[in-house]
Amino acid sequence: MPHDADDAPNLDHAAHQLHEEFDDAVGPETVDRHIAAEAGRFASARVQSFVPLFVHRRVREALRRPGPGSRRLPGQVA
């Protein structure tokens, strides 16, 4: 069953929150890449209502996960 544009999840609020939290640490392009990748994972989900919540949670977890040579991000546990 195809989705109408009205059914598409509104990621604006989630994106704004993620940019507020992570732009200084990883840059806005990195935040955008993660958002796009996670949103793409849910593109064919039958129920779109919770997609912004899932995208926010998964991107936040990914960006808070330390990588090689990364500095600690706000709220990150050592």
N, CA, C and O atoms as a Tinker XYZ file with bonds, in Angstrom:
   312  protein
     1  N      0.845000   -1.176000    0.000000    73     2
     2  CA     0.000000    0.000000    0.000000    64     1     3
     3  C      0.893000    1.243000    0.000000    63     2     4     5
     4  O      1.660000    1.432000    0.944000    81     3
     5  N      0.818000    2.094000   -1.023000    73     3     6
     6  CA     1.655000    3.292000   -1.080000    64     5     7
     7  C      1.232000    4.321000   -0.046000    63     6     8     9
     8  O      0.071000    4.383000    0.359000    81     7
     9  N      2.193000    5.120000    0.370000    73     7    10
    10  CA     1.924000    6.166000    1.358000    64     9    11
    11  C      1.699000    7.491000    0.650000    63    10    12    13
    12  O      2.379000    7.797000   -0.329000    81    11
    13  N      0.750000    8.278000    1.140000    73    11    14
    14  CA     0.551000    9.633000    0.654000    64    13    15
    15  C      1.584000   10.539000    1.309000    63    14    16    17
    16  O      2.184000   10.174000    2.320000    81    15
    17  N      1.792000   11.722000    0.733000    73    15    18
    18  CA     2.713000   12.685000    1.328000    64    17    19
    19  C      2.261000   13.051000    2.739000    63    18    20    21
    20  O      3.087000   13.334000    3.607000    81    19
    21  N      0.944000   13.046000    2.965000    73    19    22
    22  CA     0.424000   13.366000    4.294000    64    21    23
    23  C      0.809000   12.322000    5.326000    63    22    24    25
    24  O      0.838000   12.614000    6.522000    81    23
    25  N      1.107000   11.102000    4.878000    73    23    26
    26  CA     1.489000   10.032000    5.785000    64    25    27
    27  C      2.976000   10.059000    6.128000    63    26    28    29
    28  O      3.402000    9.394000    7.073000    81    27
    29  N      3.767000   10.814000    5.377000    73    27    30
    30  CA     5.204000   10.862000    5.607000    64    29    31
    31  C      5.482000   11.449000    6.986000    63    30    32    33
    32  O      4.823000   12.400000    7.408000    81    31
    33  N      6.448000   10.887000    7.675000    73    31    34
    34  CA     6.743000   11.392000    9.015000    64    33    35
    35  C      7.365000   12.773000    8.955000    63    34    36    37
    36  O      8.134000   13.074000    8.042000    81    35
    37  N      7.038000   13.602000    9.912000    73    35    38
    38  CA     7.618000   14.932000   10.008000    64    37    39
    39  C      8.818000   14.842000   10.947000    63    38    40    41
    40  O      8.673000   14.705000   12.161000    81    39
    41  N      9.985000   14.920000   10.358000    73    39    42
    42  CA    11.214000   14.783000   11.130000    64    41    43
    43  C     11.788000   16.118000   11.587000    63    42    44    45
    44  O     12.862000   16.152000   12.187000    81    43
    45  N     11.087000   17.221000   11.313000    73    43    46
    46  CA    11.622000   18.549000   11.621000    64    45    47
    47  C     11.987000   18.712000   13.093000    63    46    48    49
    48  O     13.073000   19.192000   13.419000    81    47
    49  N     11.089000   18.316000   13.970000    73    47    50
    50  CA    11.351000   18.494000   15.404000    64    49    51
    51  C     12.521000   17.621000   15.855000    63    50    52    53
    52  O     13.403000   18.083000   16.578000    81    51
    53  N     12.525000   16.373000   15.431000    73    51    54
    54  CA    13.617000   15.465000   15.791000    64    53    55
    55  C     14.940000   15.991000   15.243000    63    54    56    57
    56  O     15.951000   15.986000   15.947000    81    55
    57  N     14.937000   16.444000   13.994000    73    55    58
    58  CA    16.160000   16.965000   13.378000    64    57    59
    59  C     16.657000   18.194000   14.137000    63    58    60    61
    60  O     17.855000   18.327000   14.388000    81    59
    61  N     15.750000   19.083000   14.500000    73    59    62
    62  CA    16.136000   20.286000   15.242000    64    61    63
    63  C     16.814000   19.911000   16.564000    63    62    64    65
    64  O     17.858000   20.462000   16.913000    81    63
    65  N     16.216000   18.977000   17.285000    73    63    66
    66  CA    16.786000   18.559000   18.567000    64    65    67
    67  C     18.165000   17.936000   18.378000    63    66    68    69
    68  O     19.085000   18.213000   19.147000    81    67
    69  N     18.307000   17.101000   17.364000    73    67    70
    70  CA    19.584000   16.442000   17.119000    64    69    71
    71  C     20.659000   17.458000   16.715000    63    70    72    73
    72  O     21.806000   17.359000   17.152000    81    71
    73  N     20.288000   18.421000   15.890000    73    71    74
    74  CA    21.244000   19.456000   15.503000    64    73    75
    75  C     21.655000   20.307000   16.706000    63    74    76    77
    76  O     22.826000   20.659000   16.849000    81    75
    77  N     20.705000   20.631000   17.557000    73    75    78
    78  CA    21.023000   21.404000   18.764000    64    77    79
    79  C     22.042000   20.661000   19.632000    63    78    80    81
    80  O     22.962000   21.265000   20.183000    81    79
    81  N     21.868000   19.369000   19.743000    73    79    82
    82  CA    22.720000   18.581000   20.632000    64    81    83
    83  C     24.079000   18.240000   20.021000    63    82    84    85
    84  O     25.074000   18.189000   20.745000    81    83
    85  N     24.146000   18.007000   18.717000    73    83    86
    86  CA    25.352000   17.422000   18.145000    64    85    87
    87  C     26.102000   18.256000   17.103000    63    86    88    89
    88  O     27.217000   17.882000   16.738000    81    87
    89  N     25.555000   19.351000   16.613000    73    87    90
    90  CA    26.238000   20.121000   15.565000    64    89    91
    91  C     27.649000   20.549000   15.974000    63    90    92    93
    92  O     28.585000   20.431000   15.183000    81    91
    93  N     27.804000   21.038000   17.184000    73    91    94
    94  CA    29.122000   21.501000   17.624000    64    93    95
    95  C     30.121000   20.354000   17.732000    63    94    96    97
    96  O     31.315000   20.553000   17.506000    81    95
    97  N     29.659000   19.184000   18.065000    73    95    98
    98  CA    30.550000   18.050000   18.280000    64    97    99
    99  C     30.913000   17.317000   16.987000    63    98   100   101
   100  O     32.069000   16.936000   16.801000    81    99
   101  N     29.952000   17.116000   16.102000    73    99   102
   102  CA    30.219000   16.295000   14.911000    64   101   103
   103  C     29.957000   17.023000   13.604000    63   102   104   105
   104  O     30.330000   16.530000   12.540000    81   103
   105  N     29.321000   18.189000   13.664000    73   103   106
   106  CA    29.018000   18.954000   12.462000    64   105   107
   107  C     27.633000   18.646000   11.918000    63   106   108   109
   108  O     27.150000   17.520000   12.038000    81   107
   109  N     26.992000   19.647000   11.319000    73   107   110
   110  CA    25.628000   19.467000   10.822000    64   109   111
   111  C     25.508000   18.454000    9.680000    63   110   112   113
   112  O     24.476000   17.797000    9.541000    81   111
   113  N     26.556000   18.327000    8.866000    73   111   114
   114  CA    26.497000   17.363000    7.757000    64   113   115
   115  C     26.416000   15.934000    8.276000    63   114   116   117
   116  O     25.692000   15.103000    7.727000    81   115
   117  N     27.163000   15.658000    9.336000    73   115   118
   118  CA    27.142000   14.316000    9.927000    64   117   119
   119  C     25.771000   14.024000   10.519000    63   118   120   121
   120  O     25.238000   12.926000   10.358000    81   119
   121  N     25.207000   15.005000   11.200000    73   119   122
   122  CA    23.872000   14.830000   11.780000    64   121   123
   123  C     22.867000   14.560000   10.657000    63   122   124   125
   124  O     22.055000   13.640000   10.759000    81   123
   125  N     22.920000   15.353000    9.593000    73   123   126
   126  CA    22.004000   15.164000    8.456000    64   125   127
   127  C     22.158000   13.780000    7.823000    63   126   128   129
   128  O     21.168000   13.136000    7.476000    81   127
   129  N     23.411000   13.329000    7.676000    73   127   130
   130  CA    23.645000   11.996000    7.088000    64   129   131
   131  C     23.004000   10.900000    7.928000    63   130   132   133
   132  O     22.370000    9.987000    7.397000    81   131
   133  N     23.175000   10.997000    9.234000    73   131   134
   134  CA    22.585000    9.985000   10.129000    64   133   135
   135  C     21.059000   10.027000   10.077000    63   134   136   137
   136  O     20.409000    8.982000   10.041000    81   135
   137  N     20.491000   11.220000   10.072000    73   135   138
   138  CA    19.031000   11.353000   10.005000    64   137   139
   139  C     18.510000   10.733000    8.712000    63   138   140   141
   140  O     17.549000    9.964000    8.738000    81   139
   141  N     19.130000   11.056000    7.594000    73   139   142
   142  CA    18.687000   10.530000    6.298000    64   141   143
   143  C     18.802000    9.013000    6.256000    63   142   144   145
   144  O     17.907000    8.333000    5.754000    81   143
   145  N     19.897000    8.484000    6.780000    73   143   146
   146  CA    20.088000    7.035000    6.767000    64   145   147
   147  C     19.028000    6.329000    7.610000    63   146   148   149
   148  O     18.445000    5.337000    7.173000    81   147
   149  N     18.782000    6.831000    8.797000    73   147   150
   150  CA    17.785000    6.197000    9.667000    64   149   151
   151  C     16.374000    6.371000    9.119000    63   150   152   153
   152  O     15.574000    5.437000    9.173000    81   151
   153  N     16.060000    7.544000    8.595000    73   151   154
   154  CA    14.730000    7.752000    8.013000    64   153   155
   155  C     14.515000    6.792000    6.847000    63   154   156   157
   156  O     13.414000    6.274000    6.665000    81   155
   157  N     15.551000    6.556000    6.064000    73   155   158
   158  CA    15.463000    5.621000    4.946000    64   157   159
   159  C     15.151000    4.200000    5.398000    63   158   160   161
   160  O     14.478000    3.456000    4.684000    81   159
   161  N     15.628000    3.824000    6.560000    73   159   162
   162  CA    15.354000    2.475000    7.088000    64   161   163
   163  C     13.870000    2.268000    7.362000    63   162   164   165
   164  O     13.374000    1.142000    7.307000    81   163
   165  N     13.168000    3.346000    7.654000    73   163   166
   166  CA    11.749000    3.250000    8.003000    64   165   167
   167  C     10.828000    3.719000    6.873000    63   166   168   169
   168  O      9.620000    3.840000    7.079000    81   167
   169  N     11.369000    3.979000    5.707000    73   167   170
   170  CA    10.582000    4.533000    4.596000    64   169   171
   171  C      9.401000    3.655000    4.209000    63   170   172   173
   172  O      8.353000    4.171000    3.819000    81   171
   173  N      9.548000    2.352000    4.309000    73   171   174
   174  CA     8.465000    1.469000    3.890000    64   173   175
   175  C      7.634000    0.933000    5.061000    63   174   176   177
   176  O      6.810000    0.035000    4.884000    81   175
   177  N      7.852000    1.482000    6.239000    73   175   178
   178  CA     7.076000    1.038000    7.400000    64   177   179
   179  C      5.594000    1.349000    7.183000    63   178   180   181
   180  O      5.239000    2.431000    6.716000    81   179
   181  N      4.753000    0.405000    7.523000    73   179   182
   182  CA     3.310000    0.587000    7.329000    64   181   183
   183  C      2.753000    1.681000    8.221000    63   182   184   185
   184  O      1.873000    2.439000    7.813000    81   183
   185  N      3.264000    1.759000    9.432000    73   183   186
   186  CA     2.830000    2.794000   10.371000    64   185   187
   187  C      3.968000    3.799000   10.497000    63   186   188   189
   188  O      5.067000    3.447000   10.927000    81   187
   189  N      3.709000    5.041000   10.124000    73   187   190
   190  CA     4.735000    6.074000   10.106000    64   189   191
   191  C      4.715000    6.975000   11.344000    63   190   192   193
   192  O      5.599000    7.813000   11.518000    81   191
   193  N      3.718000    6.804000   12.190000    73   191   194
   194  CA     3.537000    7.708000   13.331000    64   193   195
   195  C      4.744000    7.808000   14.247000    63   194   196   197
   196  O      5.061000    8.886000   14.749000    81   195
   197  N      5.413000    6.692000   14.463000    73   195   198
   198  CA     6.510000    6.673000   15.423000    64   197   199
   199  C      7.879000    6.810000   14.772000    63   198   200   201
   200  O      8.895000    6.761000   15.466000    81   199
   201  N      7.926000    6.980000   13.463000    73   199   202
   202  CA     9.204000    7.074000   12.761000    64   201   203
   203  C     10.074000    8.207000   13.318000    63   202   204   205
   204  O     11.258000    7.974000   13.563000    81   203
   205  N      9.552000    9.413000   13.528000    73   203   206
   206  CA    10.421000   10.462000   14.091000    64   205   207
   207  C     11.031000   10.077000   15.436000    63   206   208   209
   208  O     12.193000   10.392000   15.696000    81   207
   209  N     10.277000    9.412000   16.283000    73   207   210
   210  CA    10.791000    8.961000   17.575000    64   209   211
   211  C     11.917000    7.948000   17.384000    63   210   212   213
   212  O     12.964000    8.047000   18.024000    81   211
   213  N     11.696000    6.974000   16.502000    73   211   214
   214  CA    12.713000    5.949000   16.249000    64   213   215
   215  C     13.973000    6.564000   15.643000    63   214   216   217
   216  O     15.086000    6.219000   16.039000    81   215
   217  N     13.801000    7.470000   14.689000    73   215   218
   218  CA    14.941000    8.123000   14.048000    64   217   219
   219  C     15.724000    8.915000   15.096000    63   218   220   221
   220  O     16.949000    8.811000   15.162000    81   219
   221  N     15.031000    9.699000   15.908000    73   219   222
   222  CA    15.699000   10.489000   16.945000    64   221   223
   223  C     16.498000    9.588000   17.878000    63   222   224   225
   224  O     17.665000    9.860000   18.158000    81   223
   225  N     15.884000    8.536000   18.350000    73   223   226
   226  CA    16.541000    7.644000   19.308000    64   225   227
   227  C     17.773000    6.977000   18.702000    63   226   228   229
   228  O     18.835000    6.949000   19.324000    81   227
   229  N     17.632000    6.441000   17.487000    73   227   230
   230  CA    18.741000    5.713000   16.859000    64   229   231
   231  C     19.891000    6.653000   16.485000    63   230   232   233
   232  O     21.058000    6.297000   16.651000    81   231
   233  N     19.574000    7.835000   15.988000    73   231   234
   234  CA    20.630000    8.788000   15.626000    64   233   235
   235  C     21.346000    9.260000   16.884000    63   234   236   237
   236  O     22.573000    9.352000   16.912000    81   235
   237  N     20.592000    9.552000   17.897000    73   235   238
   238  CA    21.205000   10.013000   19.153000    64   237   239
   239  C     22.131000    8.942000   19.723000    63   238   240   241
   240  O     23.236000    9.254000   20.168000    81   239
   241  N     21.698000    7.700000   19.712000    73   239   242
   242  CA    22.553000    6.607000   20.197000    64   241   243
   243  C     23.820000    6.490000   19.355000    63   242   244   245
   244  O     24.913000    6.317000   19.894000    81   243
   245  N     23.674000    6.584000   18.035000    73   243   246
   246  CA    24.833000    6.467000   17.149000    64   245   247
   247  C     25.820000    7.602000   17.361000    63   246   248   249
   248  O     27.029000    7.373000   17.376000    81   247
   249  N     25.328000    8.810000   17.522000    73   247   250
   250  CA    26.216000    9.960000   17.673000    64   249   251
   251  C     26.833000   10.039000   19.060000    63   250   252   253
   252  O     27.868000   10.682000   19.236000    81   251
   253  N     26.234000    9.415000   20.022000    73   251   254
   254  CA    26.799000    9.408000   21.379000    64   253   255
   255  C     27.794000    8.276000   21.564000    63   254   256   257
   256  O     28.558000    8.277000   22.530000    81   255
   257  N     27.795000    7.313000   20.656000    73   255   258
   258  CA    28.710000    6.172000   20.741000    64   257   259
   259  C     30.112000    6.660000   20.366000    63   258   260   261
   260  O     30.309000    7.213000   19.284000    81   259
   261  N     31.076000    6.457000   21.253000    73   259   262
   262  CA    32.423000    6.932000   20.944000    64   261   263
   263  C     33.054000    6.151000   19.797000    63   262   264   265
   264  O     32.898000    4.935000   19.686000    81   263
   265  N     33.759000    6.873000   18.962000    73   263   266
   266  CA    34.487000    6.248000   17.871000    64   265   267
   267  C     35.971000    6.475000   18.061000    63   266   268   269
   268  O     36.375000    7.160000   19.001000    81   267
   269  N     36.793000    5.913000   17.187000    73   267   270
   270  CA    38.232000    6.102000   17.309000    64   269   271
   271  C     38.593000    7.591000   17.216000    63   270   272   273
   272  O     38.199000    8.273000   16.271000    81   271
   273  N     39.329000    8.075000   18.183000    73   271   274
   274  CA    39.781000    9.460000   18.179000    64   273   275
   275  C     38.712000   10.488000   18.473000    63   274   276   277
   276  O     38.947000   11.684000   18.299000    81   275
   277  N     37.540000   10.054000   18.917000    73   275   278
   278  CA    36.461000   11.013000   19.175000    64   277   279
   279  C     36.583000   11.574000   20.585000    63   278   280   281
   280  O     37.148000   10.946000   21.481000    81   279
   281  N     36.042000   12.763000   20.756000    73   279   282
   282  CA    35.993000   13.339000   22.088000    64   281   283
   283  C     34.639000   13.030000   22.703000    63   282   284   285
   284  O     33.688000   12.694000   21.996000    81   283
   285  N     34.556000   13.144000   24.009000    73   283   286
   286  CA    33.287000   12.855000   24.686000    64   285   287
   287  C     32.254000   13.895000   24.328000    63   286   288   289
   288  O     32.549000   15.087000   24.244000    81   287
   289  N     31.034000   13.428000   24.119000    73   287   290
   290  CA    29.921000   14.305000   23.802000    64   289   291
   291  C     29.126000   14.584000   25.055000    63   290   292   293
   292  O     29.254000   13.851000   26.036000    81   291
   293  N     28.298000   15.636000   25.055000    73   291   294
   294  CA    27.502000   15.954000   26.245000    64   293   295
   295  C     26.651000   14.776000   26.678000    63   294   296   297
   296  O     25.948000   14.175000   25.866000    81   295
   297  N     26.716000   14.449000   27.953000    73   295   298
   298  CA    25.901000   13.375000   28.509000    64   297   299
   299  C     26.482000   11.992000   28.279000    63   298   300   301
   300  O     25.876000   10.998000   28.681000    81   299
   301  N     27.627000   11.906000   27.650000    73   299   302
   302  CA    28.223000   10.598000   27.350000    64   301   303
   303  C     28.917000   10.068000   28.588000    63   302   304   305
   304  O     29.665000   10.789000   29.249000    81   303
   305  N     28.669000    8.820000   28.896000    73   303   306
   306  CA    29.285000    8.176000   30.049000    64   305   307
   307  C     30.612000    7.567000   29.622000    63   306   308   309
   308  O     30.710000    6.942000   28.566000    81   307
   309  N     31.621000    7.752000   30.446000    73   307   310
   310  CA    32.959000    7.223000   30.118000    64   309   311
   311  C     32.992000    5.721000   30.245000    63   310   312
   312  O     34.031000    5.105000   30.009000    81   311
